[in-house]
Amino acid sequence: MEITGRITQDASTFTTKSDKQVVNFNIAVNERYQTKAGEKKEITEYIRCSYWIAPAVAAVLTKGTIVQLFGRISTQAWQDSDGNPKASLQFHTSNIKILGGGSRGSFPKPELAGNEKQQTRQQGDDLPF
């Protein structure tokens, strides 16, 4: 599956208890259309994304960057503490293409991959969320 959208905030890198690193970020995907009455509408969907292949990419996944993502999508459903049903989309990214925008235009040097943008957190399991 392929989706294109704009990153809504700088990506974060997390480390699981088994020392695997995952980059988490969110994108906004806009759809514009015109109703039968001629009214122009725009819908924005927000999608949570994860990338497990190269954690250094987090340095270029900054707010405002337009990305084309390839991968697969999954859904999660649960009930909140009040018993209300909740659901979310998670995009498991296998390939990222930077299309433009954002605050950084190129990949960092390898020695900068662990910069201050990287946040490391130990979690109770291997799930990044």
C-alpha positions as CSV (number, residue, x, y, z in Angstrom):
1,M,0.0,0.0,0.0
2,E,1.2,3.5,-0.7
3,I,0.1,6.8,1.1
4,T,1.3,10.3,0.8
5,G,0.9,12.9,3.6
6,R,2.5,15.6,5.7
7,I,4.3,14.8,9.0
8,T,2.4,16.4,11.9
9,Q,5.3,16.5,14.4
10,D,9.0,15.5,14.6
11,A,9.5,11.7,14.6
12,S,10.5,10.0,17.8
13,T,12.8,7.0,18.2
14,F,12.0,4.4,20.9
15,T,14.0,1.4,22.1
16,T,12.1,-1.7,23.2
17,K,13.3,-4.0,26.0
18,S,14.8,-6.3,23.4
19,D,16.9,-3.4,22.1
20,K,15.0,-3.0,18.8
21,Q,14.6,0.6,17.7
22,V,11.4,2.0,16.1
23,V,10.7,5.4,14.6
24,N,7.2,6.6,15.3
25,F,5.5,9.5,13.6
26,N,2.1,10.7,12.5
27,I,1.0,12.0,9.1
28,A,-2.0,13.9,7.9
29,V,-3.6,12.9,4.6
30,N,-5.9,15.4,2.9
31,E,-8.7,14.6,0.5
32,R,-10.5,17.4,-1.4
33,Y,-13.7,16.9,-3.2
34,Q,-16.8,18.7,-4.4
35,T,-20.4,17.8,-3.3
36,K,-23.3,17.4,-5.7
37,A,-24.4,20.9,-4.6
38,G,-21.0,22.3,-5.7
39,E,-19.7,22.8,-2.2
40,K,-15.9,22.2,-1.8
41,K,-15.0,20.0,1.1
42,E,-11.7,18.8,2.6
43,I,-11.2,15.8,4.9
44,T,-8.0,15.3,6.9
45,E,-7.2,11.8,8.2
46,Y,-4.4,11.3,10.8
47,I,-2.4,8.1,10.6
48,R,0.1,6.7,13.1
49,C,3.2,5.3,11.4
50,S,6.1,3.1,12.5
51,Y,9.4,2.3,10.8
52,W,11.7,-0.4,12.2
53,I,14.4,-0.5,9.5
54,A,16.8,2.5,10.0
55,P,16.3,4.6,13.1
56,A,18.6,7.4,11.8
57,V,15.8,8.4,9.4
58,A,14.0,10.1,12.4
59,A,16.3,13.1,12.0
60,V,14.7,14.0,8.6
61,L,11.1,13.1,9.5
62,T,10.3,16.5,10.8
63,K,7.1,18.5,11.1
64,G,5.8,19.6,7.8
65,T,7.8,17.1,5.7
66,I,5.8,15.6,2.9
67,V,6.5,11.9,2.6
68,Q,5.4,9.0,0.4
69,L,5.2,5.8,2.4
70,F,5.0,2.2,1.3
71,G,4.0,-0.6,3.6
72,R,0.9,-2.2,5.2
73,I,-1.9,-0.9,7.4
74,S,-3.4,-2.4,10.4
75,T,-6.2,-1.4,12.8
76,Q,-6.6,-1.6,16.5
77,A,-9.8,-1.6,18.4
78,W,-10.3,-1.3,22.2
79,Q,-12.5,0.1,24.9
80,D,-11.6,3.1,26.9
81,S,-12.0,3.2,30.7
82,D,-15.6,4.3,30.3
83,G,-16.4,1.3,28.0
84,N,-16.6,3.4,24.8
85,P,-15.3,1.8,21.7
86,K,-12.1,3.3,20.2
87,A,-10.1,2.5,17.1
88,S,-7.0,3.7,15.3
89,L,-5.0,3.0,12.1
90,Q,-1.3,2.1,12.2
91,F,0.8,2.2,9.1
92,H,3.8,-0.2,9.2
93,T,6.2,1.5,6.9
94,S,8.7,-0.5,4.8
95,N,10.0,2.3,2.5
96,I,10.0,6.1,2.9
97,K,10.4,8.7,0.1
98,I,10.9,12.3,1.2
99,L,9.0,14.6,-1.2
100,G,9.8,18.0,0.4
101,G,9.0,20.5,3.1
102,G,10.1,20.1,6.7
103,S,13.0,21.7,8.5
104,R,15.8,19.5,7.3
105,G,16.6,18.8,3.7
106,S,19.1,16.0,3.9
107,F,20.1,13.0,5.9
108,P,22.4,13.6,8.9
109,K,25.9,12.4,9.0
110,P,26.1,8.9,10.7
111,E,27.7,10.3,13.8
112,L,24.7,12.7,14.2
113,A,22.1,9.9,14.1
114,G,21.8,9.8,17.9
115,N,21.1,13.6,18.3
116,E,18.9,15.3,20.8
117,K,15.8,14.6,18.7
118,Q,16.1,10.9,19.5
119,Q,14.2,9.9,22.6
120,T,14.9,6.5,24.1
121,R,12.4,4.8,26.3
122,Q,12.2,1.4,27.8
123,Q,8.9,-0.3,27.4
124,G,7.2,-3.3,29.0
125,D,6.9,-5.1,25.7
126,D,8.1,-4.9,22.1
127,L,5.1,-2.8,20.9
128,P,6.0,0.9,20.2
129,F,2.5,2.2,21.3
